[in-house]
């Protein structure tokens, strides 16, 4: 019997829901909507929704999540637990909630992207940040999102989103020196972003230019003889409003107020300073002030910092800020200044479950690694880290599988060497395991009284049929005799799987097994039998992983395309020397139903990576390389 739960979302002192609830409710709403083309002001906006549609769905929104696991009373059996969370709100509450989505930069007004107000008769589209959050929610909760593929394929997606950890009691960002360090480095980028985007650039190019860091320009102040000031030239300047917009678009900051607080922390830490604020005397000004302790000695950190949120305010990166950003190219020594700090920055790669990369659980360090090997070093063909080459290649393959762009390039390499089926099988099994463990659905229509099945039960039945089909598509594609992409694996592994299938099919149907599984035979399989198939697939997966690590990776990392891509990955990886690598493999709790939180909250920052955006970037680079190759004139 599925458990039903109605949940009252907690709110902060500012009156907004906690960030996790905001993100989960946003993604649940979008999954429940049918995004389509809407017209407003004689213009058409694809992949959009209206105020009325959002309010109607939020009025009665159900999120059902089913998890499979061993039966505590009989571990050999698999049981399914379904939890349904219900959100219900009036039209005014729905509009207020949608305003929070706008403040978090998850949606924007299609006709007027500069507008910050959720209007009564508006048309809205997802932002790149909203698509990143939605993709992660869909992946972690096992949601069928075929109806959203068009929006993912045609709109920019935030490649890497920086999340700042929050206090469980009040949802405030935990501000520490390491958090501000990580946030500031992402804010200013690896190099000063003086990019001048052409007016003809498309949405993808404009967003890509912004993602490199806040847009900078130089400012020259005219001489003021009466005040005894000569002409002054300031480099690395940016508008205060541009800083707020950037923080809202590329981090988990919610709203301009929170963005202004983070910018004020930059001022307090001596990383930015005010150049000018030429607003008129009667213009209103919002000034955010933050306070904190200041260390003794020659530190640039102050006890307080203020940030002016005005249209005319201009700030610049200080010398200390430039040093912390490593713009001089020296990233080796982070501890040469009072402001140097261990950036507690982690990198999540949700597209790959690291616990099963090589068939064995991966034990993660409990503390920080005080000498992190850089990405470029890890992937370098000469790197051995005092290990043998087999262990080094295993580490390289883990990283290649976790980084979407490198994974796409690796697949291209394997295809050219006629062994793509190894990677394809490994990825298909990973996806199958994830879908087996968890599935979710979201819908707006209230359940009919007297209905035989709840939305969660119906979704689970459809999901089970899909899982059966997936399990045997994998078998018939890679493992059946003379299959389309037959794997070259150990004879014992193949026979073990074949013997299990023969026994099950014969016992279920009473017919002799012919080496392939037919649809009518597959439909009789239950969850426990699928779990056994997963264990057998995992053994083959381990064999395939080791084969790729020992045979394919050493050749791949010496190819020119890999060497070029390695530099690109390093350029986009914001992690530094002192880092804690973590894996996020636990299934997400349903919206608003988080588990108990640890009492020790030290703060930190972590990155989530969009698989779809990274692979699209890789494809664009491949196309660009191919275009430049074909455009070179012949020397004859």
ABEGO torsion letter per residue (X at the ends): XBBBBBBBBBBBAAGBBBAAAAAAAAAAAAAABBBBBBBBGGBBBBGBBBAAAAAAAAABBBBBBBBBBBBAABAABBBBBBBBBBBBBBAAAAAAAAAAAAAAGABBBAABAABABBBABBBBBBBAAAAAAAAAAAAAAGBBAAAAAAAAAABBBBABBBBBBBBAAAGBBBBBAAAAAAAAAAAAEABBBABBBBAABBAAAAAAAAAAEBBBBBBBBBBBAAAGBBBBBBBGBBBAAAAAAAAAAABABBEAAAAAAAAAAAAAAGABBBABBABBAABBBBBBBBBBBBBBEABABBABBBBBBBAABBBBBBAAAAAAAGAAGBAABAAABAABBBBBBBBBBAABBAAAAAGBBBBBBABBBABBBBAAAAABAABAGGBBAAAAAAAAAAAAAABAAAAAAAAAAAAAAGAAAAAAAAAAAAAAAAAAABBBBBBABBBBBGBABBAAAAAAAAAAAAAAAAAAAAAAAAABBGBABBBBBBAAAAAAAAAAAAAAAAAAAGBBBAGBBBAAAAAABBAAAAAAAAAAAAAAAAAAAAAAAAAAAAAAAABAAAAAAAAAAAAABABBABBBBBBBABBBBBBGABBBBBABBAEEBBBBBBAAAAAAAAAAAAAAAAAAAAABBBAX
